[in-house]
Amino acid sequence: MQDRVLVVGIDGVRLDVLRRLSTPHLDALAADGFLTPIEVDADTPTMSGPCWATVVTGVTVVKHGVWSNNFIGHRLDTFPDFTTRLAEKDGRHTLVAAGWQPLMQVRSGGPLFRAPSRSVYIAPAEDTPEAWEECDEQITAAAARVLAEEDVAASFVYLGAPDETAHYRGCGEEYETSVRRADTRLGTLLTAVRSRPSYADERWTFLVVTDHGHADAGGHGGRTPEERTAWLAAAGPGIGAAPPVVRHTDVAVQALVSAGRHPDRHWSLDGRPFAARPHAVLLDMDGTLVDTESLWLRTVRQTAPDIDVTHVLGRSVGDTAAHLHTLTGADPRTLAADLEARFLAVVREEAAPLPGALDLLDLLAESGIPAALVSASSRPVVDAVLEVLGAHRFRTTVAEGETPRTKPASDPHLAAARALGVEAAACLAVEDSPAGVRAAEAAGCRVLAVPSYAAIEPAPRRTVLPELKGIGRRELWTAGL
């Protein structure tokens, strides 16, 4: 399955107007995902240049430097648009189709889109609503042909007629007609995508966004709610209800991850995705996939009945033995050998998958997401559990002693990510203990925590669920964002 994204930018569509109109294609996308308001950032002028630059670069006006419809003084070479990043960094085929000159041509500091691998520019014959309707029609037809026939990973299609109509005629009946026509053109683009011979083997995300609103009489640039309220409609793999807050900067980042590209932290993007397919899932074993945490606690308590569980959950035998040495005075090597032998024996006899564990592993396999087992237990214990879970379910496994340090250090997660050939930051780690969560977060992973014996609180890049049972694609795509 190949990841692909289509972004459609419809200029100057007021949200309150949109909500009272019949727009079947936008409505269908919203029903499959969401449609939510976006407030234009307080530092950003409500003008097309600054707003579209923020939408397609994923950074604020302070970084991209586009402060008006004259782009002179921009920093777009440092913070390029998402189609250029995908084309230059990954050699992906990208498309931009638009009729507004600053987006496409080297005039007044443009273009906004620096170097997509393919572009379609058709200028309106004149700056009138009628000419812009004809321009949008031609842009839609040209983009639809490319989308239906070519190997396009990411696209941006711009429709400008609603904005031009509002400027000339205000936000009345003719404006509403133009918005409905834009929805019809969106339908043409969606039909083109769905007609692709390879569509069944592709994962498509659709993002439809406006840059700003309008005053009743037409025009924008002020700070009224009608001008500062934009919106985004989104549908695709893993996209469900809208996040509490969505910003213009999120659109480009979502477009990147929907095309399969995890943003590099050195790009210094300001946005964040709201649904991202993990490039791999790194799963803890004890207390997460199998009910061995209780067996481990029972084993430890046979030596130290009153031990604080926070000192042993998610910890290796060696770490636990060192802690027990401070309590009992016994030789840590003797303690470690005894703990290991007794724990291994009980694991072989009693270990069983936790509810939802096998379903989650099956879901990863069906979704083509590689799974790694990342454990602080020894190799003999890991191998014993693999007999229960099925070793074939994991692309790689990491046990205690196979990295310079074990949990709560980041080494095991980093080693698993390297073995899978993916960035740790693009991985989702599933952990049940505070030590495991610390290790995963130190590696830079997104985290899905399913606490067993110790409480874990939600945090940035960390989602907390009560159990694995019931986890589906949407939970996987959104966990830790």
C-alpha positions as CSV (number, residue, x, y, z in Angstrom):
1,M,0.0,0.0,0.0
2,Q,1.3,3.4,-1.0
3,D,0.6,6.6,1.0
4,R,-0.7,9.6,-1.0
5,V,-2.3,12.9,-0.2
6,L,-4.4,15.5,-2.1
7,V,-4.6,19.0,-0.6
8,V,-7.2,21.3,-2.2
9,G,-7.0,25.0,-1.2
10,I,-10.1,27.0,-1.8
11,D,-9.4,30.7,-1.3
12,G,-11.5,32.9,0.9
13,V,-14.4,30.7,2.0
14,R,-16.2,31.8,5.1
15,L,-17.0,29.0,7.5
16,D,-20.4,30.3,8.5
17,V,-21.4,30.5,4.8
18,L,-20.0,27.1,4.1
19,R,-22.1,25.5,6.9
20,R,-25.4,26.8,5.6
21,L,-24.8,25.6,2.0
22,S,-25.2,22.3,0.4
23,T,-21.7,21.1,-0.5
24,P,-22.1,17.3,-0.9
25,H,-18.4,16.6,-1.6
26,L,-17.1,18.5,1.3
27,D,-19.9,17.1,3.5
28,A,-18.9,13.6,2.6
29,L,-15.3,14.2,3.5
30,A,-16.4,15.7,6.8
31,A,-18.6,12.7,7.5
32,D,-15.6,10.4,6.9
33,G,-13.3,12.5,9.0
34,F,-14.0,16.0,10.2
35,L,-14.5,19.7,9.3
36,T,-13.2,22.1,11.9
37,P,-12.5,25.8,12.3
38,I,-8.9,27.2,12.1
39,E,-8.2,30.6,13.7
40,V,-5.6,32.5,11.7
41,D,-2.6,33.1,13.9
42,A,-2.7,36.4,15.7
43,D,0.6,37.5,14.1
44,T,-0.5,36.6,10.6
45,P,-2.2,39.2,8.3
46,T,-5.5,37.8,6.9
47,M,-4.1,37.9,3.4
48,S,-3.7,35.1,1.0
49,G,0.1,35.2,0.7
50,P,0.9,34.9,4.4
51,C,-1.9,32.4,5.1
52,W,-1.1,30.1,2.1
53,A,2.6,30.2,2.9
54,T,1.8,29.0,6.5
55,V,-0.6,26.3,5.1
56,V,1.9,24.7,2.7
57,T,5.2,25.2,4.6
58,G,4.1,24.2,8.1
59,V,5.8,27.2,9.8
60,T,4.5,30.5,10.9
61,V,4.9,33.8,9.2
62,V,7.9,34.7,11.5
63,K,9.8,31.8,9.9
64,H,8.7,31.8,6.3
65,G,8.7,35.6,6.1
66,V,5.8,36.1,3.7
67,W,4.0,39.1,5.2
68,S,1.8,40.1,2.3
69,N,0.9,39.2,-1.3
70,N,4.3,40.6,-2.2
71,F,6.7,37.7,-1.2
72,I,9.9,39.7,-1.3
73,G,12.1,39.0,1.8
74,H,10.7,35.5,2.2
75,R,12.6,32.5,3.6
76,L,11.0,29.9,1.4
77,D,14.4,28.4,0.5
78,T,14.9,27.5,4.2
79,F,11.2,26.6,4.8
80,P,9.9,25.2,1.5
81,D,6.4,23.9,0.7
82,F,5.6,20.2,1.3
83,T,5.5,19.4,-2.4
84,T,9.1,20.7,-2.8
85,R,10.3,18.8,0.3
86,L,8.9,15.5,-1.0
87,A,10.3,16.0,-4.5
88,E,13.8,17.1,-3.3
89,K,14.3,14.9,-0.3
90,D,12.6,11.7,-1.4
91,G,12.4,12.0,-5.2
92,R,8.6,11.7,-4.9
93,H,6.4,12.9,-7.8
94,T,4.4,15.9,-6.7
95,L,1.9,18.2,-8.4
96,V,0.8,21.8,-7.9
97,A,-2.0,23.3,-10.0
98,A,-2.9,26.9,-9.6
99,G,-3.9,30.1,-11.4
100,W,-2.8,32.7,-8.8
101,Q,0.5,34.1,-10.0
102,P,2.5,34.5,-6.7
103,L,2.0,30.8,-6.1
104,M,3.6,29.8,-9.3
105,Q,5.8,32.5,-11.0
106,V,8.9,34.4,-10.2
107,R,7.3,37.8,-9.7
108,S,7.0,39.9,-6.6
109,G,9.2,37.5,-4.7
110,G,7.4,34.3,-5.8
111,P,6.8,31.5,-6.4
112,L,5.5,30.1,-3.1
113,F,5.8,26.6,-4.5
114,R,9.6,26.4,-5.2
115,A,10.2,23.1,-7.0
116,P,7.4,20.6,-7.2
117,S,8.2,17.9,-9.7
118,R,5.2,18.9,-11.9
119,S,3.2,22.1,-12.0
120,V,0.2,23.4,-13.9
121,Y,-0.2,27.2,-14.2
122,I,-3.2,28.6,-16.0
123,A,-3.8,32.3,-15.3
124,P,-7.2,33.9,-15.5
125,A,-7.8,36.1,-18.6
126,E,-8.6,39.0,-16.3
127,D,-9.3,39.6,-12.6
128,T,-13.0,39.2,-12.7
129,P,-15.2,36.5,-11.0
130,E,-16.2,35.1,-14.4
131,A,-12.6,34.8,-15.5
132,W,-11.6,33.1,-12.3
133,E,-14.4,30.6,-12.6
134,E,-13.1,29.7,-16.0
135,C,-9.6,29.5,-14.7
136,D,-10.6,27.2,-11.8
137,E,-12.5,25.0,-14.3
138,Q,-9.4,24.6,-16.5
139,I,-7.1,24.0,-13.4
140,T,-9.5,21.3,-12.2
141,A,-9.6,19.6,-15.5
142,A,-5.8,19.6,-15.9
143,A,-5.2,18.4,-12.3
144,A,-7.8,15.7,-12.7
145,R,-6.0,14.3,-15.7
146,V,-2.7,14.1,-13.8
147,L,-4.3,12.7,-10.7
148,A,-6.1,10.0,-12.6
149,E,-3.2,8.8,-14.7
150,E,0.2,9.6,-13.1
151,D,2.1,8.3,-10.1
152,V,1.5,11.4,-7.9
153,A,2.4,11.1,-4.2
154,A,1.3,14.6,-3.1
155,S,-0.7,17.3,-4.8
156,F,-1.9,20.8,-4.1
157,V,-4.7,22.2,-6.2
158,Y,-5.7,25.9,-5.8
159,L,-9.2,27.2,-6.5
160,G,-9.5,31.0,-6.4
161,A,-12.9,32.0,-7.7
162,P,-14.8,32.3,-4.4
163,D,-12.2,34.8,-3.1
164,E,-12.4,36.9,-6.3
165,T,-16.2,36.8,-6.2
166,A,-16.3,38.1,-2.6
167,H,-13.9,40.9,-3.5
168,Y,-16.1,42.1,-6.4
169,R,-19.6,41.1,-5.3
170,G,-19.5,40.7,-1.5
171,C,-20.6,37.6,0.4
172,G,-24.1,37.3,-1.1
173,E,-25.8,35.0,-3.5
174,E,-23.1,35.1,-6.2
175,Y,-20.4,34.2,-3.6
176,E,-22.5,31.3,-2.3
177,T,-22.8,30.1,-5.9
178,S,-19.1,30.2,-6.4
179,V,-18.5,28.2,-3.2
180,R,-20.9,25.5,-4.5
181,R,-19.0,25.5,-7.8
182,A,-15.8,25.0,-5.9
183,D,-17.4,22.0,-4.2
184,T,-18.3,20.5,-7.6
185,R,-14.7,20.9,-8.7
186,L,-13.6,19.2,-5.5
187,G,-15.9,16.3,-6.6
188,T,-14.2,16.2,-10.0
189,L,-10.8,15.9,-8.3
190,L,-12.0,13.2,-5.9
191,T,-13.5,11.2,-8.8
192,A,-10.2,11.4,-10.7
193,V,-8.3,10.0,-7.7
194,R,-10.9,7.2,-7.2
195,S,-10.7,6.2,-10.8
196,R,-7.1,5.4,-10.6
197,P,-6.4,1.7,-11.6
198,S,-4.1,1.4,-8.5
199,Y,-6.5,3.2,-6.1
200,A,-7.4,0.0,-4.2
201,D,-3.7,-0.5,-3.4
202,E,-3.2,3.1,-2.2
203,R,-3.9,5.0,1.1
204,W,-5.3,8.4,0.2
205,T,-5.7,11.3,2.5
206,F,-7.8,14.3,1.5
207,L,-7.3,17.8,3.0
208,V,-9.4,20.7,2.0
209,V,-8.5,24.1,3.5
210,T,-9.2,27.8,3.2
211,D,-6.8,30.6,4.0
212,H,-9.1,33.2,5.5
213,G,-12.7,34.5,5.5
214,H,-14.2,37.7,4.3
215,A,-16.0,40.8,5.6
216,D,-19.7,40.9,4.6
217,A,-19.1,43.5,2.0
218,G,-16.1,41.6,0.6
219,G,-12.5,42.0,1.2
220,H,-10.3,40.9,4.1
221,G,-7.1,41.8,6.0
222,G,-8.8,42.9,9.2
223,R,-9.2,41.1,12.5
224,T,-12.9,40.4,12.6
225,P,-14.0,36.8,13.4
226,E,-15.4,36.5,9.9
227,E,-12.0,37.3,8.4
228,R,-9.8,35.4,10.9
229,T,-11.8,32.2,10.9
230,A,-10.6,29.6,8.4
231,W,-11.4,25.9,8.3
232,L,-10.0,22.4,7.4
233,A,-11.8,19.3,6.2
234,A,-9.9,16.1,6.4
235,A,-10.5,12.4,5.7
236,G,-8.3,9.4,5.2
237,P,-6.5,6.6,7.1
238,G,-6.7,7.0,10.8
239,I,-8.6,10.4,10.6
240,G,-11.6,10.5,12.9
241,A,-12.9,13.3,15.1
242,A,-11.2,16.6,14.9
243,P,-8.5,17.4,17.5
244,P,-9.3,20.1,20.0
245,V,-7.3,22.7,18.1
246,V,-6.1,22.6,14.5
247,R,-3.8,25.3,13.0
248,H,-2.8,26.2,9.5
249,T,0.8,25.0,10.2
250,D,-0.6,21.5,10.8
251,V,-1.8,21.1,7.2
252,A,1.7,20.8,5.6
253,V,2.9,18.4,8.3
254,Q,-0.2,16.2,7.9
255,A,0.4,16.2,4.2
256,L,4.0,15.1,4.7
257,V,3.1,12.2,7.0
258,S,0.1,11.2,4.8
259,A,2.6,10.9,2.0
260,G,4.7,8.6,4.2
261,R,7.4,11.1,5.1
262,H,8.2,11.7,8.8
263,P,9.4,15.3,9.2
264,D,13.0,15.7,10.1
265,R,13.3,17.5,13.5
266,H,16.0,19.8,11.9
267,W,13.3,21.2,9.6
268,S,12.0,23.1,12.7
269,L,8.3,22.8,11.6
270,D,5.7,24.4,13.8
271,G,2.8,22.2,12.9
272,R,2.0,18.7,14.0
273,P,0.0,15.9,12.4
274,F,-3.4,14.7,13.7
275,A,-3.1,11.2,12.2
276,A,0.1,9.5,11.2
277,R,0.7,5.9,10.3
278,P,3.6,4.6,12.5
279,H,6.5,3.4,10.4
280,A,7.0,0.7,13.0
281,V,5.5,-0.3,16.4
282,L,8.0,-1.2,19.2
283,L,6.2,-3.3,21.8
284,D,7.2,-4.0,25.3
285,M,6.6,-7.6,26.5
286,D,6.1,-8.0,30.2
287,G,2.8,-6.6,31.3
288,T,2.0,-5.2,27.8
289,L,1.6,-8.3,25.6
290,V,1.7,-11.1,28.1
291,D,0.7,-11.4,31.7
292,T,4.2,-11.8,33.1
293,E,4.3,-8.7,35.2
294,S,2.3,-10.4,37.9
295,L,4.6,-13.4,37.6
296,W,7.7,-11.1,37.9
297,L,6.2,-9.4,41.0
298,R,5.4,-12.7,42.6
299,T,9.0,-13.9,41.9
300,V,10.5,-10.8,43.4
301,R,8.2,-10.8,46.4
302,Q,9.3,-14.3,47.3
303,T,12.6,-12.6,48.1
304,A,11.4,-9.2,49.3
305,P,7.7,-9.3,50.3
306,D,7.3,-5.6,50.9
307,I,9.2,-4.3,47.9
308,D,8.0,-1.1,46.2
309,V,6.8,-2.1,42.7
310,T,8.2,1.1,41.1
311,H,11.7,-0.3,41.7
312,V,11.1,-3.5,39.7
313,L,8.4,-2.8,37.0
314,G,10.0,-2.6,33.6
315,R,13.4,-3.3,35.0
316,S,16.0,-6.0,34.2
317,V,16.9,-8.8,36.4
318,G,20.3,-7.2,37.1
319,D,18.7,-3.9,38.1
320,T,16.2,-5.6,40.3
321,A,18.9,-7.7,42.0
322,A,21.0,-4.6,42.6
323,H,18.0,-3.0,44.3
324,L,17.3,-6.2,46.4
325,H,21.0,-6.2,47.5
326,T,20.4,-2.8,49.1
327,L,17.4,-4.3,51.0
328,T,18.8,-7.8,51.9
329,G,22.6,-7.5,51.7
330,A,22.7,-10.7,49.6
331,D,25.1,-11.1,46.8
332,P,23.6,-9.4,43.7
333,R,24.9,-12.0,41.3
334,T,23.4,-14.8,43.4
335,L,20.1,-12.9,43.6
336,A,20.1,-12.3,39.8
337,A,20.7,-16.0,39.0
338,D,18.0,-17.1,41.4
339,L,15.4,-14.5,40.1
340,E,16.2,-15.5,36.5
341,A,15.8,-19.2,37.1
342,R,12.5,-18.9,39.1
343,F,11.0,-16.3,36.7
344,L,11.9,-18.3,33.6
345,A,10.3,-21.4,35.1
346,V,7.0,-19.7,35.9
347,V,6.9,-17.9,32.5
348,R,7.2,-21.3,30.7
349,E,4.4,-22.6,32.8
350,E,1.9,-19.7,33.1
351,A,2.6,-17.0,30.5
352,A,-0.5,-16.0,28.5
353,P,-1.3,-13.2,26.0
354,L,-3.2,-10.3,27.5
355,P,-6.6,-9.4,26.1
356,G,-6.2,-7.6,22.7
357,A,-2.5,-8.5,22.3
358,L,-2.8,-11.0,19.5
359,D,-5.5,-8.8,17.8
360,L,-3.1,-5.8,17.9
361,L,-0.3,-7.9,16.4
362,D,-2.6,-9.2,13.7
363,L,-3.7,-5.6,12.9
364,L,-0.1,-4.5,12.5
365,A,0.5,-7.4,10.1
366,E,-2.6,-6.6,8.1
367,S,-1.6,-2.9,8.0
368,G,1.9,-3.7,6.8
369,I,3.5,-2.1,9.9
370,P,6.6,-3.9,11.1
371,A,6.5,-4.9,14.8
372,A,9.5,-5.3,17.2
373,L,9.6,-6.8,20.6
374,V,11.6,-4.6,23.0
375,S,12.1,-6.1,26.4
376,A,14.1,-5.7,29.6
377,S,13.8,-9.4,30.2
378,S,16.6,-11.8,29.3
379,R,16.9,-13.7,26.0
380,P,15.7,-17.0,27.5
381,V,12.6,-15.3,28.9
382,V,11.9,-13.5,25.7
383,D,12.3,-16.7,23.7
384,A,9.9,-18.5,26.1
385,V,7.3,-15.8,25.5
386,L,7.8,-15.8,21.7
387,E,6.6,-19.4,21.8
388,V,3.3,-18.1,23.3
389,L,3.0,-15.1,21.0
390,G,4.5,-16.5,17.8
391,A,8.0,-15.4,16.8
392,H,6.8,-14.8,13.2
393,R,4.8,-11.8,14.4
394,F,8.0,-9.7,15.0
395,R,10.5,-8.4,12.5
396,T,13.1,-8.1,15.2
397,T,13.4,-8.6,19.0
398,V,15.7,-7.0,21.6
399,A,16.3,-8.5,25.0
400,E,18.2,-7.4,28.1
401,G,22.0,-7.6,27.6
402,E,21.8,-7.1,23.8
403,T,22.4,-3.3,24.0
404,P,24.9,-1.3,26.1
405,R,22.1,-0.3,28.5
406,T,18.6,-1.5,29.0
407,K,15.4,0.3,30.0
408,P,14.9,3.0,31.3
409,A,17.7,4.0,28.9
410,S,16.8,4.5,25.3
411,D,19.2,1.9,23.8
412,P,16.7,-0.9,23.3
413,H,14.2,1.2,21.3
414,L,17.0,2.8,19.3
415,A,18.4,-0.6,18.5
416,A,15.0,-1.9,17.4
417,A,14.4,1.1,15.1
418,R,17.8,0.7,13.5
419,A,17.2,-3.0,12.9
420,L,13.9,-2.1,11.1
421,G,15.6,0.7,9.1
422,V,13.3,3.4,10.4
423,E,13.6,6.6,12.5
424,A,12.8,6.1,16.2
425,A,10.8,9.4,16.0
426,A,8.5,7.8,13.4
427,C,7.9,4.7,15.6
428,L,5.1,4.1,18.1
429,A,6.2,2.4,21.3
430,V,3.7,0.5,23.4
431,E,4.6,0.3,27.1
432,D,3.0,-0.5,30.4
433,S,5.5,0.8,33.0
434,P,7.0,4.2,33.8
435,A,10.5,2.9,33.1
436,G,9.4,1.7,29.7
437,V,7.7,5.0,28.9
438,R,10.9,6.9,29.9
439,A,13.0,4.7,27.7
440,A,10.7,5.1,24.7
441,E,10.5,8.9,25.1
442,A,14.2,9.2,25.5
443,A,14.6,7.5,22.1
444,G,12.2,10.0,20.6
445,C,9.3,7.6,20.0
446,R,5.6,8.4,20.1
447,V,4.2,6.4,23.1
448,L,1.0,4.5,23.7
449,A,0.9,3.6,27.4
450,V,-1.3,0.8,28.8
451,P,-0.5,1.0,32.5
452,S,-0.4,-2.3,34.5
453,Y,0.6,-1.8,38.1
454,A,1.8,1.8,38.2
455,A,-0.1,4.9,37.0
456,I,1.0,6.7,33.9
457,E,-0.3,10.2,33.0
458,P,-0.9,11.5,29.5
459,A,1.7,13.9,28.2
460,P,2.9,15.4,24.9
461,R,3.5,12.6,22.4
462,R,2.0,10.1,24.9
463,T,-1.4,8.6,24.8
464,V,-2.7,6.5,27.7
465,L,-5.4,3.8,27.2
466,P,-6.7,1.3,29.8
467,E,-5.9,-1.8,27.7
468,L,-4.9,-3.1,24.3
469,K,-8.4,-4.6,23.6
470,G,-10.3,-2.6,21.1
471,I,-7.3,-0.7,19.6
472,G,-7.9,-0.2,15.9
473,R,-6.2,1.8,13.1
474,R,-7.5,5.1,14.3
475,E,-6.0,4.6,17.7
476,L,-2.7,3.5,16.1
477,W,-2.6,6.5,13.7
478,T,-3.4,9.0,16.4
479,A,-1.5,7.7,19.5
480,G,1.3,9.8,20.8
481,L,0.6,12.8,18.5
